Amino acid sequence: MVGEAAFSFQWDDDILPDDCDPLVGYAKDKTILVSEEHQWFNMDDGEFMDLFCSVFGHENSVEKKAELFGHNEQKLDSDTWIQNDHFMPDLEEFKENLQPSVSELRKPVKEKPDSISLASWDLLNSYGKGFKMSRGENLKDLIEETPVGVQKLSTEEILRVAGEKFIQFSTNRIDGISMFIHPYVGSSLSGLSMDEARDVELVHLLLSAAENVHSGRFDVASKLISRCLWVASDSGSPVQRVAFYFAEALQQRIYREKVWITGEKMRNQPVKREACLALGTNNTFLAVHQELPFAQVTQLAAIQAIIENVKTSRKIHLIDLQVRSGIQWTALMQGLADCSIQYLKITAVTTTDVQEAKDTGKRLLSFAQSFNLPFIFKVLNLKDMKDFKEDLLDVEADETLVIYSYMMLRTMISTPDRLEILMRAVTRLRPALMVVTEVEANHNSSSFVDRFIEALFFYSVFFDCLEDCMEKNNKFRTILERTYFGEGIINIVSTESQERVTRNVKIDVWRAFLVRFGMEEIDLSESSRYQASLVLKRFSHGSSCTLEYNGKGLFVGWKGTPLHSLTAWKFK
């Protein structure tokens, strides 16, 4: 048995491993290069839009201006900011301690030419092949690989070009507005199509806005965000769509910080905790499951691993920690149909809609009957995961127990006491196998800038995927982007403390966590890997979905960027 001390695991942002915070060493240095305010910031909005139109060639600038500035006033409403926090025990004391640093942000900042550029470079350098080249070579070579007038760059590649361009401008002390008339603009983007050049400039503008939000220059940041929203669109290219949601999130962050500093009362709106974490049993989930490859790849590879570990058992008990549609278990039933088992029991854990879980059980029971497979379905309805206890699960002594966690552990990072309770119960149950699928991303850094850049690259890959895999007029794509991705982006960018519930960490962090409970990772078999590759052949854009073997686990990604991890675990 594992000793009690092994269960101690702190989720404080400041003590996570280095790979969970790519800028350890830089994050502590809050000094930002801030150039003096440029004359272009003194323009009124109409004058700037005329300049902006002349650079980008947009038509109907009058209508665009009216649309933007009429729209902007409505975007400052915000959610209620949950005050009590695991990381902030006393808000008033925290605010009092923060005030000196806020005052410092209002003072002129001494320039340190390399501080912002070095920090930005080190983080951006972690994304993609392009940034592994020297600073001078990368932008030139990446653009020259693209024929003039032909849009070849992926969404992530456009972000990488914009990221390096941002670094070069920061190094040369060129501020976010005057960059549009700087000679570098024409020379740096001459190899790109017009659409690509506009997208690069949009991301550059967004990064400049985020930098100014971080440094507390909210007036400058607000102007930059307004320019972003003039170009961005929730129905445009993938870059325009992702920039739209990130610009809105920056708006909300400015509003929240101003309210926090001035002590104004926040407009009360309920915080939506579920939408930004996981899709439930609904038509949007089913559409995503059918048209995007990621869920099917990880689920069928996981099912293959389960079958291999339980095929000689007579009684199989599967605990699904957050049941949704349950569609993946039809594949498990087919795989067990030829095995001589006494029964397959599934216990579905739910903290939301118990009726949905019961409906899932009815569908699965009907499917099992078509295979003459003995099947038992039970629902464990909990008000809170704090109530999870092993004696509620009706586990028989001679059952082979499997625990399946699909995107579930991540939902408890902001409330580590729940994660602790769950894992204590799992340890006492000692399942024969635990299969874990998680998001492969770091959205838990205590540094706003780090988190912003990590999230920007992560979500840009998803928007790129949706562009390829779902039609533009598909209503479920719109719901996914606005409701799930949009709320997730706002939660990561604009909130802090316990209200920030969208907190992903990478596989190395999960590995260190699970090992603390006496678990050891086991290899995913060749059959599991083969199942994953077979799934991709069913999708028209399956070749863009990439499989990468990381240690004993599997990464599933898009165009080379990992998005999900799959690992299997046993007790030592």
Residue pairs with C-beta under 8 A, 6 or more apart in sequence:
1 518
2 427
2 517
2 518
6 516
6 517
6 518
7 420
7 423
7 424
7 427
7 516
7 517
8 516
9 416
9 419
9 420
9 513
9 516
10 416
11 86
11 413
11 416
11 419
11 444
12 87
13 21
13 87
13 444
13 445
13 446
14 446
16 444
16 505
16 509
17 508
17 509
17 512
18 24
19 442
19 506
19 508
19 509
20 442
20 444
20 445
20 505
20 506
20 508
20 509
21 27
21 442
21 445
21 446
21 447
21 450
22 122
22 123
22 126
22 442
22 445
22 450
22 454
23 119
23 122
23 123
23 445
23 447
23 449
23 450
26 118
26 119
26 122
27 445
27 446
27 447
27 450
29 115
29 119
30 101
31 109
31 110
31 112
31 115
32 109
32 115
32 116
32 211
32 214
32 215
33 109
33 111
33 112
33 113
33 115
33 116
33 117
33 170
33 173
34 109
34 111
34 215
34 217
35 111
35 173
35 174
35 175
37 175
37 220
38 175
38 177
38 178
40 48
40 51
40 175
40 177
40 178
41 177
41 220
41 223
43 51
45 65
45 69
45 226
46 65
48 177
48 223
48 227
49 61
49 64
49 65
49 230
50 61
51 180
51 181
52 58
52 61
52 180
52 227
52 230
53 61
55 180
55 181
55 185
56 198
56 201
56 231
57 194
58 64
58 231
64 230
65 230
68 226
68 229
68 230
69 226
71 229
72 226
72 229
72 251
75 248
75 251
75 252
76 251
76 252
76 255
77 255
77 267
77 269
78 252
78 255
78 256
78 259
78 266
78 267
78 269
78 494
79 252
79 269
79 270
79 271
79 272
79 490
79 495
79 499
80 266
80 267
80 268
80 269
80 270
80 271
81 256
81 259
81 260
81 266
81 495
81 499
82 271
82 497
82 498
82 499
83 91
83 497
84 91
84 498
85 91
85 496
85 497
85 498
85 499
86 414
86 415
86 416
86 497
86 498
87 497
87 498
88 94
88 497
95 260
102 216
102 261
105 215
105 216
105 217
106 216
109 215
111 173
113 171
113 173
114 171
116 170
116 211
117 167
117 170
117 171
119 449
120 163
120 166
120 167
120 170
120 207
120 449
120 453
121 135
121 167
123 449
123 450
123 453
123 454
124 131
124 160
124 163
124 164
124 167
124 453
125 131
125 132
127 156
127 159
127 160
127 163
127 457
127 561
128 156
128 157
128 160
128 560
128 561
129 560
130 138
130 141
130 142
130 157
130 160
130 161
130 164
131 138
131 160
131 163
131 164
133 141
135 164
135 167
135 168
138 160
138 164
139 161
139 164
139 165
139 168
139 188
142 153
142 157
142 160
142 161
143 161
143 188
143 189
143 190
143 191
143 192
144 191
145 152
146 152
146 153
146 191
146 192
146 193
146 196
148 191
148 192
148 193
149 193
150 193
151 193
151 195
151 196
153 161
153 192
153 196
154 464
154 559
155 238
155 239
155 242
155 460
155 461
155 463
155 464
155 467
156 457
156 460
156 461
156 464
156 559
156 561
158 196
158 199
158 200
158 203
158 239
159 203
159 239
159 456
159 457
159 460
161 192
161 200
162 199
162 200
162 201
162 202
162 203
162 204
162 207
163 203
163 207
163 453
165 188
165 200
165 204
166 203
166 204
166 207
166 208
168 184
168 188
169 179
169 182
169 184
169 204
170 211
172 184
174 182
174 184
175 208
176 204
176 205
176 208
176 209
176 211
176 212
176 220
176 224
177 223
177 224
177 227
179 185
179 201
179 204
179 208
180 201
185 201
189 196
189 197
189 200
189 201
192 200
195 237
198 231
199 237
199 239
199 240
201 231
202 228
202 231
202 232
202 239
202 240
202 243
203 239
203 243
203 456
205 224
205 227
205 228
205 231
206 224
206 228
206 243
206 246
206 247
206 250
206 456
207 453
208 224
209 221
209 224
209 225
209 228
209 247
209 250
210 221
210 246
210 250
210 448
210 449
210 452
210 453
211 449
212 218
212 220
212 221
212 224
213 221
213 250
213 253
213 254
213 448
214 448
214 449
214 452
216 257
218 254
218 257
218 258
221 250
221 254
222 251
222 254
225 247
225 250
225 251
225 254
228 243
228 244
228 247
229 244
229 247
229 248
231 240
231 243
232 240
232 241
232 243
232 244
232 247
233 240
233 241
233 244
234 241
234 244
234 245
234 481
234 482
235 241
235 472
236 244
237 467
238 460
238 463
238 464
238 466
238 467
239 460
239 463
241 463
241 481
242 456
242 459
242 460
242 463
245 459
245 481
245 485
245 486
245 489
245 490
246 452
246 455
246 456
246 459
246 489
246 493
248 486
248 490
249 489
249 490
249 492
249 493
249 494
250 493
250 494
252 490
252 493
252 494
253 448
253 493
253 494
253 495
256 266
256 494
256 495
258 264
259 265
259 266
271 499
272 487
273 501
274 280
274 352
275 483
275 484
275 487
275 488
276 484
276 487
276 488
276 490
276 491
276 501
276 502
277 407
277 410
277 411
277 488
277 501
277 502
278 322
278 324
278 407
278 408
278 411
279 285
279 288
279 324
279 484
280 324
280 352
280 353
280 356
281 324
281 325
281 326
281 353
281 356
281 359
281 360
283 476
284 476
284 479
284 480
284 483
284 484
285 324
285 325
286 325
286 327
287 470
287 474
287 476
288 295
288 476
288 480
289 295
289 296
289 325
289 327
291 469
291 470
292 465
292 466
292 469
292 470
293 469
293 535
293 536
293 538
293 539
293 541
293 542
293 545
293 556
294 545
294 556
294 563
294 564
295 328
296 535
296 538
297 532
297 535
297 536
297 545
297 547
297 556
298 406
298 437
298 532
298 554
298 556
298 564
298 566
299 328
299 331
299 406
299 437
300 328
300 331
300 531
300 532
300 534
300 535
301 524
301 528
301 529
301 531
301 532
301 535
301 554
301 566
302 328
302 404
302 406
302 435
302 437
302 528
302 566
302 568
303 328
303 331
303 332
303 335
303 531
304 335
304 525
304 527
304 528
304 531
305 433
305 435
305 524
305 525
305 528
305 568
306 318
306 332
306 402
306 404
306 433
306 435
307 332
307 335
307 336
308 525
308 527
308 528
309 400
309 402
309 432
309 433
310 316
310 336
310 400
310 402
310 432
310 433
311 336
311 339
313 341
313 399
313 400
314 340
314 341
314 342
314 398
315 341
315 342
315 343
315 345
315 396
315 398
315 399
315 400
316 336
316 341
316 343
316 344
316 345
316 399
316 400
316 402
317 345
317 346
317 347
317 395
317 396
317 399
317 400
317 401
317 402
318 329
318 332
318 344
318 345
318 346
318 347
318 402
318 403
318 404
319 346
319 347
319 349
319 393
319 401
319 402
319 403
319 404
319 431
320 326
320 329
320 346
320 347
320 348
320 349
320 404
320 406
321 349
321 403
321 404
321 405
321 406
321 408
321 422
322 349
322 350
322 351
322 405
322 406
322 407
322 408
322 411
323 346
323 348
323 349
323 350
323 357
323 360
324 360
324 406
325 360
326 346
326 348
326 360
326 361
326 363
326 364
329 346
329 364
330 364
330 367
332 344
333 344
333 364
333 367
333 368
333 371
333 373
333 375
334 371
336 344
336 373
337 371
337 372
337 373
341 373
341 374
342 374
343 374
343 375
343 376
344 368
344 373
344 374
344 375
344 376
345 375
345 376
345 377
345 378
345 399
346 361
346 364
346 375
346 376
346 377
346 378
347 378
347 379
347 380
347 393
347 394
348 357
348 360
348 361
348 377
348 378
348 379
348 380
349 380
349 382
349 388
350 356
350 357
350 379
350 380
350 381
350 382
351 381
351 382
351 383
351 384
351 385
354 379
354 381
357 379
357 381
358 379
361 377
361 378
361 379
364 375
364 377
365 375
365 377
368 374
368 375
369 375
378 394
380 392
380 393
382 388
384 418
385 412
385 418
385 421
385 422
386 417
386 418
386 421
388 418
388 421
388 422
388 425
389 425
390 425
390 428
390 429
393 429
395 401
395 429
400 432
401 429
401 430
401 431
401 432
402 431
402 432
402 433
402 434
402 435
403 426
403 429
403 431
403 433
403 434
403 435
404 434
404 435
405 434
405 435
405 436
405 437
406 437
407 437
407 438
407 439
409 419
409 436
409 438
409 510
410 438
410 439
410 503
410 504
410 505
411 501
412 418
412 419
412 422
413 419
413 444
413 503
413 504
413 505
414 498
414 500
414 501
414 503
415 498
423 517
426 434
426 517
427 517
427 518
427 571
430 571
431 571
432 570
433 568
433 569
433 570
434 519
434 568
434 569
434 570
435 566
435 567
435 568
435 569
436 510
436 514
436 565
436 566
436 567
436 568
436 569
437 564
437 565
437 566
438 504
438 507
438 510
438 564
438 565
439 504
439 563
439 564
439 565
440 504
440 506
440 507
440 555
440 557
440 562
440 563
440 564
440 565
441 454
441 455
441 458
441 504
441 506
441 563
442 454
442 504
442 505
442 506
443 451
443 454
443 455
443 458
443 492
443 502
443 503
443 504
443 505
444 451
444 503
444 504
444 505
445 451
445 454
448 493
451 492
451 493
452 492
452 493
455 489
455 492
455 493
457 561
458 563
459 485
459 488
459 489
461 557
461 558
461 559
461 561
461 563
462 485
462 558
462 563
463 481
463 485
464 558
464 559
465 541
465 544
465 558
466 477
466 480
466 481
468 541
468 544
469 539
469 540
469 541
470 476
470 477
471 477
488 502
491 499
491 500
491 501
491 502
492 500
492 502
506 565
507 550
507 553
507 555
507 565
507 567
510 565
510 567
511 521
511 567
514 521
514 569
518 571
518 572
519 569
519 570
519 571
519 572
520 569
520 570
520 571
520 572
521 551
521 552
521 553
521 567
521 568
521 569
522 552
522 568
522 569
522 570
523 552
523 568
524 552
524 553
524 554
524 566
524 567
524 568
528 554
529 547
529 549
529 554
532 547
532 554
532 556
533 547
535 542
536 542
536 543
536 545
536 547
539 545
544 558
544 559
545 556
545 557
545 558
546 555
546 556
546 557
546 558
546 559
546 560
546 561
547 554
547 555
547 556
547 557
548 554
548 555
548 557
548 562
549 555
550 562
550 565
552 567
552 568
553 565
553 566
553 567
553 568
554 565
554 566
554 567
555 562
555 563
555 564
555 565
556 562
556 563
556 564
556 565
556 566
557 563
557 564
